[in-house]
Amino acid sequence: MGTLLSLVNQGAVIAAGGATAATWWRMLFNYLVPCCRARASSAAAVGRPGSR
């Protein structure tokens, strides 16, 4: 998911050669946010009665 988000959101900047440190930080968050959300959803589901 992070790769797809990075290509959509930052692809033009990278292709044009204008990537800055901020661009790379944004790309890092494109990987971290979906991962954290999936982990939080999983943890919430495990704690819910009848989740198994």
Legacy VTK file of the C-alpha trace (Angstrom):
# vtk DataFile Version 3.0
C-alpha trace
ASCII
DATASET POLYDATA
POINTS 52 float
0.000 0.000 0.000
2.833 2.391 0.814
4.381 2.057 -2.623
1.110 2.798 -4.377
0.419 5.819 -2.161
3.954 7.094 -2.698
3.668 6.811 -6.478
0.321 8.580 -6.536
1.240 11.330 -4.084
4.954 11.926 -4.758
5.633 10.277 -8.116
5.675 13.480 -10.154
8.043 15.210 -7.730
10.444 12.272 -7.768
10.277 11.881 -11.553
11.047 15.580 -11.978
14.077 15.249 -9.694
12.661 17.627 -7.110
12.513 15.270 -4.143
13.580 16.890 -0.887
13.995 15.475 2.601
10.342 16.372 3.247
9.311 14.256 0.243
11.100 11.219 1.668
9.514 11.768 5.101
6.080 11.869 3.466
6.868 8.613 1.703
7.884 7.031 5.012
4.507 7.992 6.477
2.798 6.403 3.455
4.146 3.096 4.787
3.712 3.733 8.515
0.133 5.005 8.627
-1.559 1.989 6.948
0.577 -0.391 9.047
-0.331 1.357 12.310
-3.988 1.483 11.370
-4.049 -2.233 10.554
-2.383 -3.082 13.860
-4.796 -0.893 15.815
-7.797 -2.443 14.049
-6.469 -5.928 14.740
-5.886 -5.160 18.412
-9.379 -3.709 18.737
-10.930 -6.776 17.099
-9.105 -9.181 19.417
-10.468 -7.378 22.454
-14.051 -7.482 21.180
-16.318 -10.305 22.428
-17.243 -12.775 19.699
-14.338 -11.791 17.458
-13.127 -15.390 17.098
LINES 1 53
52 0 1 2 3 4 5 6 7 8 9 10 11 12 13 14 15 16 17 18 19 20 21 22 23 24 25 26 27 28 29 30 31 32 33 34 35 36 37 38 39 40 41 42 43 44 45 46 47 48 49 50 51
